[in-house]
Amino acid sequence: MRSSYSFEPIVAKVELMRKTQPKTATTRMRSTVVPGQYLGYSLQSTRFLVRLLQAVEGDSICLEVFGDVGVEKPDGSVITEESKSNLITNPLSDRSVSLWKTVRNWVEAAATDQLNPAKTSFYLFVAKPKAGDIAGSFHEASSMDSARAALFKAKTILGWNPNGATSLSDTLAPHLHVVFSANQDLVCRIISRLQILQSDGNPLDDLRPLLLNKLVSEDAYDEVVRWTHGWV
């Protein structure tokens, strides 16, 4: 299934590197004008660049279309990735509103045919993650049976009671209601294709080997990474 979304103008169509335009004096000046805070803290732009540099010819890479970062392959398969910051709270804790809001969004997208769970890989990127029991079991589930077990475990841990009072917060309960009330086979299909990604350190460091592999020299790396973030 091809996505019904329009990718213009925020999709990068991967083409041969030989089409890169020569650098001009104007380009060099523009490449340095990038807010330092945006460069340091925008996970979405960093992950967009990582996906772009990992892509093969024919891939379409998008930003904020069907996820924080998305990849659509020529064969119709899709990657949707959400980037989560853990500077203030843990987005992988059992009662994380961020975690369950993401799962809810995926469930609703699949239920309305915006995403085909049979052809979509669902990723959560968190720098230095500390996965709770639920997120950990979702990550480990790779079959429908193991996904069903992980979903049952989540309901048990959270004390889910659709017909009565629970100890869940008002901000968390609505997301759980959507996920736990949806078609459970659909939810389990998503769980079985869900993976947690992590960075070894600063997410920006993931760009270095990828850029150097594209014949960017060490001494030019800082300028190039600033320019690419400015382009995003």
Stockholm file with secondary structure:
# STOCKHOLM 1.0

chainA/1-232         MRSSYSFEPIVAKVELMRKTQPKTATTRMRSTVVPGQYLGYSLQSTRFLVRLLQAVEGDSICLEVFGDVGVEKPDGSVITEESKSNLITNPLSDRSVSLWKTVRNWVEAAATDQLNPAKTSFYLFVAKPKAGDIAGSFHEASSMDSARAALFKAKTILGWNPNGATSLSDTLAPHLHVVFSANQDLVCRIISRLQILQSDGNPLDDLRPLLLNKLVSEDAYDEVVRWTHGWV
#=GR chainA/1-232 SS CCCCSCCTTSEEECCCGGGCCCCCHHHHHHHTCCCHHHHHHCHHHHHHHHHHHHCCTTCEEEESSSSSEEEECTTSCEEEEEEECCSSSCTTSTTCHHHHHHHHHHHHHHHTTSSCTTTEEEEEEESSCCCCHHHHHHHHCCSHHHHHHHHHHHHHHHTCCTTSCCSCCTTTHHHHHHHHHSCHHHHHHHHHTEEEECCSSCGGGGHHHHHHTTTCCGGGHHHHHHHHHHHC
#=GC SS_cons         CCCCSCCTTSEEECCCGGGCCCCCHHHHHHHTCCCHHHHHHCHHHHHHHHHHHHCCTTCEEEESSSSSEEEECTTSCEEEEEEECCSSSCTTSTTCHHHHHHHHHHHHHHHTTSSCTTTEEEEEEESSCCCCHHHHHHHHCCSHHHHHHHHHHHHHHHTCCTTSCCSCCTTTHHHHHHHHHSCHHHHHHHHHTEEEECCSSCGGGGHHHHHHTTTCCGGGHHHHHHHHHHHC
//
